[in-house]
Amino acid sequence: MNPETPAAATTEETALRRSQEQLANLIASAMDAIISLDDDLRVVLFNEAAEEMFGLPAASVLGRPLDGLLPERFREGHAEHIRQFGASQVTRRRRGSLGKICGLHADGTEFPAEASISRIGAGGDRLYTVILRDITKRVRAEEQLREQADLLDHARDAILVLDVGGRILFWNRGAEEIYGWAAGEVRGRDVRMLFGLAHAQEIETARQSLLATGEWSGELRQATQDGREIIVSSHLTLVRGAEGQVKSILAINTDVTARKKLESQFLRAQRMESIGTLAGGIAHDLNNILSPILMAAQLLQARLPDPNVQRLLGLIQESAERGSGMVKQVLTFARGIEGERIALHPKHIVRETVKILRETLPRSIEVRFRADDEVWPVRGDATQLYQVLMNLCVNARDAMPEGGLLRIEAENVRLDENYARMNLEAKPGLYVLLSVTDTGVGIPPENLGKIFEPFFTTKGPGKGTGLGLSTAVGIVKSHGGFVDVYSEPGRGTQFKVYLPALAEAVEPAVAPAPELPAGKGELILVVDDEAPIREVTRETLESYGYRVLTAADGTEAVALFAAHADEVAAVLTDMMMPYMDGPATIRALRKLRPGVKLIASSGLSGDAKLAEATQAGARIVLNKPYTAEKLLKALAELLRGA
């Protein structure tokens, strides 16, 4: 073998020296900490990034064990891991990686880091090199994101993040509560799943405005998992990146369905008030017109004996008197016609009404009457209250052309805040409740909101003026009360007239409100398709020590019950619901757990469905709207026999 020339050796030494200098420069300028350890795990290399990361000069670390750079609780485990890696080149963690570890700064504070390890050399000249990256900022950012996500999950509003194509990227718990889908079920799906074809135009309008201005606010009609339509107040915002490009869309939706319903009731009340004012003015002028016609007709009858003239004048007088009667009804609707208000007992008025009805109604209609032993007195006009009852009973008669059952009841009730929140016109207090219930054809849902409006009628020409119910409502309001109605097509209608009890006559005889029975943490499933009723019932039960699950219909109730079958202590279910009604829901729940305790509720007392629900296994029947006292007492009786 030819010996190397001095020139060649010099060249190799120069190249080696240059490589070493380049390597030293790379190590010194590296952004990550580079630490080399000998076989005894003592530091032999500590670059500038390591000095900055640990807050220690290299001179104070070189030759010392690695332990001094780690928190005490990690030292033994990391040292053992490095030894095993040196012996087998195999790591229990990701290949060649120490994963996430904690470093110890010179001031004693810990910091998170990611580390990788490699080994060079062989035999007794092994050298381990650990590369560390301080991930404090990343960990803090991740924690902040988790905190923000947790805050979003606690929001009552639905918060959605969409990509530019409209696919769902984020869906918080508020969205799960409002729409019914879990986040895993909707992630990646098109947001148009929340909209029906009927609302395509309003969606497109919102999208165009969002793209043009960067944000949009308004109301949208959307669908829930169970098919219910809800109204949401929506705010959409374009989220842009650092260079201004659109990255995503943030949507914050608030369910305002219940609020819109209350607004509708309020607007209807305002409309009725305006119509009443207008009707009152017209009625006043009509009286001025009809009065001289009536008087002139009577004078002419006395002066003109001709039979034909007498017949025509009689027609004029009869028509004028009918017009005058309608004017009185309009005035009653508009202002309630203030008559003499005295203390009276409604029970006597109801009895007289029942007596007349039994004598005049067709025999195919059975009239039943029930009253509390001591019905409280009210302050009012007996003639007007009699008119209210007769108007309601005449409507009931017309709703039962083939016959049926007419029930009239009088009872004392105490309305609380719970009831008042379910009915816009109600105020907490003591009332006398007069109920008129028929088993007739019922009122279609589309007409239910119009029946109290003047001149609205579904009867044929000449069979009704449309003033009967509006007159009744006007009288009741002038007495400080209100009217509630519940109807199911084909099953009948119930009108409830609430009149304020005469306070000075009632209060001395009424015992203080009893202490309401509280729960002991039992889980109650509340099933009702009306969101305000679900919410009020939930708040009431939670205020008195119960835990609550809510469902909007029977299908959702069965799914929730199946998931919490061992926890649910009792179920309160409405009878009239879409998809699966009350009796069907009760039967399904009893198949899952035969001994489940059930309360059935309905707005129509005596409802055939309530009888069906009782046969299916409901232990207690609760009429809607119910007070907190009735609800809590019913639950106490069901759960503890109280």
C-alpha positions in Angstrom: 0.0 0.0 0.0 1.4 3.3 -1.0 1.9 5.8 1.8 0.0 9.0 1.7 2.0 12.1 0.6 2.2 14.9 3.1 0.2 17.1 0.7 -2.7 14.7 0.6 -2.7 14.4 4.4 -2.7 18.1 4.7 -5.7 18.4 2.3 -7.7 15.8 4.3 -6.9 17.5 7.6 -8.0 20.8 6.1 -11.3 19.3 4.8 -11.9 17.6 8.2 -11.2 20.8 10.0 -13.6 22.7 7.7 -16.3 20.0 8.3 -15.9 20.3 12.0 -16.1 24.1 11.8 -19.2 23.9 9.7 -20.8 21.4 12.1 -19.9 23.5 15.1 -21.4 26.6 13.4 -24.6 24.6 12.6 -24.9 23.4 16.2 -24.2 26.9 17.6 -26.8 28.5 15.3 -29.5 25.9 15.7 -32.9 27.2 16.9 -33.4 24.0 19.0 -31.4 23.0 22.0 -28.8 20.3 21.2 -27.3 18.4 24.1 -24.9 15.5 23.7 -24.3 13.0 26.5 -21.6 10.4 27.0 -22.2 6.8 28.0 -22.6 7.9 31.7 -25.2 10.4 30.6 -23.0 13.4 31.4 -23.2 16.5 29.2 -20.4 16.9 26.6 -22.1 19.4 24.3 -24.5 22.2 25.2 -25.2 24.7 22.4 -26.3 28.4 22.6 -30.0 27.5 22.1 -29.7 25.2 25.1 -28.0 27.9 27.2 -30.9 30.3 26.4 -33.6 27.6 26.9 -32.3 26.5 30.3 -30.9 29.8 31.4 -27.5 28.2 32.1 -24.0 28.9 30.6 -22.5 25.8 28.9 -19.5 25.9 31.3 -21.8 25.2 34.3 -23.3 22.2 32.6 -20.5 20.4 30.8 -19.4 17.3 32.5 -22.4 17.2 34.8 -25.2 14.6 34.7 -28.4 15.2 32.7 -30.5 15.0 35.8 -29.8 18.6 36.7 -31.8 19.7 33.6 -34.9 17.7 34.5 -37.5 18.0 37.3 -36.9 15.5 39.9 -40.0 13.4 39.3 -38.8 12.7 35.7 -35.1 12.0 36.2 -35.1 8.3 36.8 -37.6 7.5 34.1 -35.8 9.5 31.4 -32.4 8.1 32.3 -33.7 4.5 32.1 -35.4 5.2 28.8 -32.1 6.6 27.3 -30.2 3.5 28.5 -32.7 1.1 27.0 -32.5 3.1 23.7 -28.7 2.8 23.8 -28.9 -0.9 24.4 -31.5 -1.8 21.8 -32.0 1.3 19.6 -35.7 0.8 20.4 -37.9 3.3 22.2 -41.2 2.6 23.9 -42.4 5.9 22.4 -42.5 7.1 18.8 -39.4 5.9 16.9 -36.3 7.9 17.9 -38.3 10.3 20.0 -38.6 11.0 23.7 -41.9 12.7 23.1 -43.1 15.5 25.4 -41.0 16.1 28.5 -40.5 18.9 31.0 -37.2 20.8 31.3 -36.0 22.7 34.4 -35.0 26.4 34.0 -32.2 27.9 36.1 -34.8 29.8 38.1 -36.6 26.6 39.1 -39.6 26.9 36.7 -40.6 24.0 34.5 -41.3 24.3 30.8 -42.7 21.8 28.3 -40.5 20.5 25.5 -40.5 18.0 22.7 -37.3 15.8 22.4 -35.8 13.4 20.0 -32.7 11.2 20.6 -30.1 9.6 18.4 -26.9 7.6 19.0 -23.5 7.6 17.2 -20.4 5.6 17.7 -20.0 2.0 18.7 -18.8 -0.1 21.6 -17.5 2.0 24.5 -17.5 5.3 22.5 -21.2 5.8 22.3 -22.6 9.4 22.2 -26.2 10.3 22.7 -27.6 13.5 21.2 -30.9 14.9 22.4 -32.6 17.7 20.4 -35.1 19.7 22.4 -37.7 22.2 21.3 -39.5 24.5 23.8 -43.2 24.2 23.2 -44.4 26.5 25.9 -46.2 28.9 23.4 -47.8 26.0 21.6 -49.0 24.4 24.9 -50.4 27.7 26.0 -52.2 28.2 22.7 -53.6 24.7 22.9 -54.8 25.3 26.5 -56.4 28.6 25.3 -58.1 26.8 22.5 -59.4 24.2 24.9 -60.6 26.9 27.3 -62.3 28.7 24.4 -64.0 25.5 23.2 -65.2 24.8 26.7 -66.6 28.3 27.0 -68.3 27.9 23.6 -69.8 24.6 24.9 -71.3 26.4 27.9 -73.0 28.9 25.7 -76.8 28.6 25.4 -76.7 29.8 21.8 -75.8 27.5 18.9 -72.3 28.3 17.7 -71.3 26.9 14.3 -68.1 27.2 12.2 -68.5 26.4 8.5 -65.9 26.2 5.7 -66.4 28.4 2.7 -68.4 25.7 1.0 -70.9 25.6 3.9 -69.8 22.3 5.5 -69.9 22.2 9.3 -66.5 22.2 11.0 -67.6 23.0 14.6 -70.9 22.4 16.4 -71.1 23.3 20.1 -73.3 21.8 22.8 -75.7 24.7 22.5 -76.3 23.6 18.9 -76.9 20.1 20.1 -79.5 21.3 22.5 -81.3 23.6 20.0 -81.2 21.3 16.9 -81.0 17.8 18.5 -78.0 16.5 16.5 -74.8 15.5 18.2 -71.6 17.2 16.9 -70.3 13.9 15.5 -73.5 13.4 13.5 -73.2 16.8 11.6 -69.5 17.4 11.3 -68.7 17.6 7.6 -72.3 17.8 6.5 -73.8 20.7 4.5 -75.4 23.4 6.7 -78.4 23.4 4.3 -79.6 20.3 6.2 -81.0 22.9 8.6 -83.2 24.5 6.0 -86.2 23.4 4.0 -86.7 24.1 0.3 -89.3 26.7 1.1 -86.7 29.0 2.7 -84.1 28.7 -0.1 -84.5 32.4 -1.1 -83.9 33.8 2.3 -80.8 31.7 2.6 -79.5 33.0 -0.7 -80.2 36.6 0.4 -78.3 36.1 3.6 -75.3 34.5 1.7 -75.1 37.3 -0.8 -75.1 40.0 2.0 -72.5 38.0 3.9 -70.1 37.9 0.9 -70.7 41.5 0.1 -70.3 43.0 3.6 -68.5 40.4 5.7 -71.4 39.9 8.1 -75.2 39.4 8.2 -77.8 39.5 10.9 -81.5 38.5 10.8 -84.0 35.8 11.5 -84.1 32.4 9.8 -86.5 29.5 9.8 -84.7 26.2 10.4 -85.6 22.6 11.1 -84.6 20.4 14.1 -83.7 16.7 14.0 -87.3 15.8 15.0 -88.7 17.9 12.1 -89.9 20.9 14.1 -89.6 24.3 12.6 -87.9 26.9 14.8 -87.0 30.5 14.3 -83.5 31.6 15.1 -81.9 35.0 15.4 -78.7 34.5 13.4 -75.5 36.5 13.1 -73.0 35.4 10.4 -69.4 36.6 10.2 -66.7 35.9 7.6 -63.4 34.8 9.3 -60.4 35.9 7.3 -56.8 34.9 7.4 -53.7 37.1 7.8 -53.7 37.9 4.1 -57.4 38.7 4.0 -58.6 35.4 2.4 -61.8 33.9 3.7 -61.0 30.9 5.9 -64.4 30.1 7.5 -67.8 31.4 8.5 -68.9 31.8 12.1 -72.6 31.5 12.8 -74.2 32.3 16.2 -77.9 31.3 16.3 -80.3 32.0 19.2 -83.6 30.1 19.3 -86.3 32.8 19.5 -89.3 30.6 18.7 -90.9 31.0 22.2 -90.2 34.8 22.1 -91.8 35.1 18.7 -94.9 33.3 19.9 -95.2 35.7 22.9 -94.7 38.6 20.5 -97.5 37.2 18.3 -99.8 37.1 21.3 -98.8 40.6 22.3 -99.4 41.9 18.8 -102.7 40.2 18.6 -103.7 41.8 21.9 -102.7 45.2 20.5 -104.6 44.5 17.3 -107.7 43.6 19.3 -107.4 46.7 21.3 -107.1 48.8 18.2 -110.1 47.1 16.6 -112.0 47.6 19.8 -111.4 51.3 19.8 -112.4 51.5 16.1 -115.5 49.4 16.7 -116.5 51.5 19.6 -116.4 54.7 17.5 -118.4 53.0 14.7 -120.9 51.7 17.1 -121.5 55.1 18.6 -122.2 56.6 15.2 -124.5 53.7 14.2 -126.5 54.2 17.4 -127.0 57.9 16.3 -128.2 56.7 12.9 -130.4 53.9 14.1 -132.2 55.9 16.8 -134.1 58.3 14.5 -134.9 55.3 12.2 -136.5 53.4 15.0 -138.4 56.4 16.3 -139.6 57.4 12.8 -140.8 53.9 12.1 -142.9 53.8 15.3 -144.4 57.3 14.5 -145.3 56.3 11.0 -146.9 53.1 12.2 -149.2 55.1 14.4 -150.2 57.5 11.6 -150.4 55.2 8.6 -153.0 52.4 9.0 -152.5 50.9 5.6 -151.7 47.2 6.1 -149.0 47.1 3.4 -147.4 50.2 4.9 -147.6 48.7 8.3 -145.9 45.5 7.1 -143.0 47.5 5.5 -142.6 49.7 8.6 -142.6 46.6 10.7 -139.7 45.2 8.6 -137.8 48.5 9.0 -138.3 48.5 12.8 -137.3 44.8 13.1 -134.1 45.4 11.0 -133.3 48.6 13.0 -133.7 46.7 16.3 -131.4 43.9 15.0 -128.8 46.5 14.1 -129.2 48.1 17.5 -128.6 44.7 19.1 -125.4 44.2 17.0 -124.2 47.6 18.1 -124.6 46.7 21.7 -122.5 43.6 21.1 -119.8 45.7 19.4 -119.8 48.1 22.4 -119.5 45.2 24.8 -116.6 43.8 22.8 -114.9 47.3 22.6 -115.4 48.5 26.2 -117.1 45.8 28.1 -120.0 48.2 28.8 -119.4 49.2 32.4 -122.5 48.1 34.3 -123.1 47.9 38.0 -120.4 45.8 39.6 -121.3 44.1 42.8 -120.1 41.2 44.9 -121.7 38.0 43.5 -121.4 34.3 43.6 -120.6 32.8 40.1 -121.9 29.4 41.2 -125.5 30.8 41.2 -125.0 32.2 37.7 -123.7 28.9 36.4 -126.6 27.0 38.0 -129.2 29.3 36.3 -127.3 28.9 33.0 -127.3 25.1 33.3 -131.1 25.1 34.2 -131.9 27.0 31.0 -129.6 24.9 28.8 -131.2 21.7 30.0 -134.6 23.0 29.0 -133.5 24.5 25.6 -130.7 22.4 24.2 -131.5 19.3 22.0 -131.9 16.1 24.0 -128.9 14.7 22.1 -126.7 17.0 24.1 -126.1 16.0 27.8 -125.3 18.8 30.1 -123.3 18.2 33.3 -122.4 20.6 36.0 -119.8 20.5 38.8 -118.7 23.1 41.3 -116.4 23.4 44.3 -118.3 23.4 47.6 -117.4 27.0 48.4 -116.8 28.9 45.2 -115.2 32.3 45.9 -117.2 35.4 45.2 -116.2 37.9 42.4 -117.0 41.5 41.7 -119.0 41.8 38.5 -122.1 42.3 36.5 -124.4 39.2 36.7 -126.1 39.9 33.3 -122.8 40.3 31.5 -121.3 37.1 33.0 -124.5 35.2 32.1 -124.0 36.5 28.6 -120.4 35.1 28.5 -121.6 31.6 29.6 -124.5 31.6 27.1 -122.2 32.6 24.2 -119.7 29.9 25.0 -122.5 27.3 25.4 -124.2 28.3 22.2 -120.9 27.8 20.4 -120.5 24.4 22.1 -124.0 23.4 20.9 -123.2 24.4 17.3 -120.0 22.3 17.5 -122.1 19.2 18.4 -124.7 18.9 15.6 -125.0 15.1 16.2 -125.1 15.5 20.0 -122.5 15.1 22.7 -121.5 16.1 26.2 -121.4 19.7 27.5 -119.6 20.1 30.9 -119.8 23.3 32.9 -117.6 23.6 36.0 -116.8 26.2 38.6 -113.8 26.0 40.9 -111.3 28.0 42.9 -107.7 28.2 41.6 -104.5 29.9 42.7 -102.3 30.9 39.8 -98.6 31.2 40.4 -95.6 32.6 38.4 -95.3 29.2 36.7 -98.7 29.5 35.2 -98.3 33.2 34.4 -95.2 32.4 32.3 -97.3 30.0 30.2 -100.0 32.5 29.5 -99.3 36.1 28.5 -102.5 37.5 29.9 -102.4 35.8 33.3 -101.2 37.3 36.5 -100.4 35.4 39.7 -103.3 35.5 42.2 -106.6 33.9 43.3 -109.3 33.3 40.6 -112.6 31.6 40.0 -112.4 29.3 37.0 -115.5 28.8 34.9 -114.9 26.0 32.3 -117.1 25.1 29.3 -116.1 21.9 27.6 -117.7 20.1 24.6 -117.1 16.9 22.8 -117.7 18.5 19.4 -115.8 18.9 16.1 -113.0 21.0 17.6 -111.3 24.0 16.1 -108.6 23.6 13.4 -105.2 24.9 14.4 -105.2 27.6 11.7 -108.4 29.1 13.1 -107.5 28.9 16.8 -105.7 32.2 16.8 -108.5 34.0 15.1 -111.6 32.9 17.0 -111.6 35.9 19.3 -111.4 38.5 16.5 -114.6 40.4 15.8 -116.6 39.3 12.8 -114.6 36.1 12.3 -116.9 33.1 11.9 -116.9 29.7 10.3 -120.7 29.5 10.3 -122.7 29.9 7.1 -124.4 33.2 6.1 -127.1 34.2 8.5 -126.0 31.8 11.2 -123.6 34.0 13.1 -122.2 37.5 13.3 -118.7 36.5 14.5 -119.2 38.7 17.6 -120.1 36.1 20.2 -116.6 35.2 21.4 -115.1 38.7 20.9 -118.0 40.0 23.1 -117.3 37.3 25.7 -113.6 38.2 25.8 -114.5 41.9 26.1 -116.7 41.3 29.1 -114.2 39.1 30.8 -111.3 41.6 30.3 -113.5 44.4 31.7 -113.8 42.2 34.8 -110.1 42.0 35.1 -109.9 38.3 33.9 -108.8 36.4 30.8 -110.0 33.5 28.6 -107.9 30.5 27.7 -108.9 27.9 25.0 -107.7 24.5 24.1 -109.1 22.4 21.2 -108.3 19.3 19.3 -110.0 18.7 15.9 -112.5 15.8 16.3 -112.1 15.7 20.1 -113.7 18.9 21.4 -113.0 22.3 22.8 -112.6 23.7 26.3 -112.9 27.4 27.2 -111.6 28.5 30.6 -112.8 31.8 31.9 -110.7 33.2 34.8 -112.3 35.9 37.0 -110.3 37.5 39.8 -111.7 36.4 43.2 -113.0 39.2 45.5 -109.9 39.6 47.6 -111.5 41.1 50.8 -113.9 38.2 50.9 -111.4 35.5 50.1 -108.2 36.3 51.9 -109.4 35.8 55.5 -110.8 32.4 54.6 -107.8 31.2 52.6 -105.0 29.4 54.4 -101.4 30.5 53.8 -99.9 28.9 50.7 -98.6 25.5 51.8 -94.9 24.7 51.6 -94.3 22.9 48.3 -92.7 19.5 48.3 -89.2 19.4 47.0 -87.3 16.7 45.2 -84.2 14.8 46.3 -82.2 14.9 43.1 -84.5 12.5 41.2 -84.2 12.7 37.4 -87.5 13.7 35.7 -88.1 13.4 31.9 -90.4 16.2 30.6 -92.0 15.6 27.2 -93.9 18.4 25.5 -93.8 19.8 22.0 -94.2 23.4 23.3 -90.8 24.9 24.0 -92.0 27.5 26.6 -93.8 24.7 28.6 -90.7 22.5 28.6 -88.5 25.4 29.7 -90.8 26.6 32.5 -91.4 23.1 33.8 -87.7 22.4 33.7 -86.8 25.6 35.7 -89.6 24.9 38.2 -88.4 21.3 38.9 -84.7 22.3 39.0 -85.6 25.0 41.5 -87.2 22.4 43.8 -84.3 19.9 43.8 -85.0 17.7 40.8 -82.8 17.0 37.8 -84.5 17.3 34.4 -84.3 15.9 30.9 -86.5 17.4 28.2 -87.9 16.0 24.9 -89.9 17.7 22.2 -91.9 14.6 21.2 -92.4 10.9 21.9 -89.6 9.7 19.6 -87.0 11.9 21.3 -88.4 10.9 24.7 -88.0 7.2 24.0 -84.4 7.7 22.8 -83.6 9.8 26.0 -85.3 7.3 28.2 -83.4 4.4 26.7 -80.1 6.2 27.4 -81.0 7.0 31.0 -83.5 4.2 31.8 -81.8 3.3 35.2 -81.8 7.0 36.3 -85.2 8.4 35.3 -87.5 8.4 38.3 -90.7 9.7 36.5 -91.9 10.9 33.2 -94.3 13.9 32.6 -95.7 13.7 29.0 -98.1 15.8 27.0 -100.9 13.9 25.2 -101.1 15.9 21.9 -97.7 15.8 20.1 -96.4 15.2 16.5 -94.8 11.9 15.4 -95.7 10.0 18.5 -98.5 11.1 20.8 -98.8 10.7 24.5 -100.5 7.3 24.7 -98.1 5.8 22.2 -95.2 7.3 24.1 -96.4 5.8 27.4 -96.7 2.4 25.8 -93.2 2.6 24.3 -91.7 3.7 27.7 -93.4 0.9 29.5 -92.0 -1.7 27.1 -88.5 -0.4 28.0 -89.3 -0.4 31.7 -92.7 -1.7 32.8 -92.6 -0.1 36.2 -91.8 3.5 35.0 -93.9 6.1 36.8 -95.9 8.4 34.5 -97.9 11.6 34.6 -100.1 12.5 31.6 -100.9 16.1 30.9 -103.3 17.7 28.5 -105.0 21.1 27.9 -108.4 19.4 27.4 -109.8 18.0 30.6 -111.7 14.8 30.1 -109.7 14.2 26.9 -110.2 10.7 25.5 -106.5 10.5 25.1 -106.1 11.0 28.9 -108.4 8.0 29.5 -106.3 6.1 27.0 -103.1 7.2 28.7 -104.5 6.1 32.1 -105.3 2.7 30.6 -101.7 2.5 29.2 -100.2 3.1 32.6 -100.2 6.8 33.5 -100.8 7.1 37.3 -101.7 10.8 37.5 -103.5 13.2 35.1 -102.4 16.9 35.2 -104.4 19.5 33.3 -102.6 22.2 31.5 -101.6 24.9 32.1 -100.6 23.7 35.5 -99.3 25.6 38.5 -96.0 24.8 40.3 -98.0 23.6 43.3 -100.0 21.1 41.2 -96.9 19.9 39.4 -94.8 19.4 42.5 -97.7 17.8 44.5 -98.3 15.4 41.6 -94.7 14.4 41.5 -94.5 14.0 45.3 -97.6 11.8 45.2 -96.2 9.7 42.3 -92.7 9.3 43.8 -93.3 9.1 47.5 -97.0 8.7 48.0 -97.1 12.2 49.6 
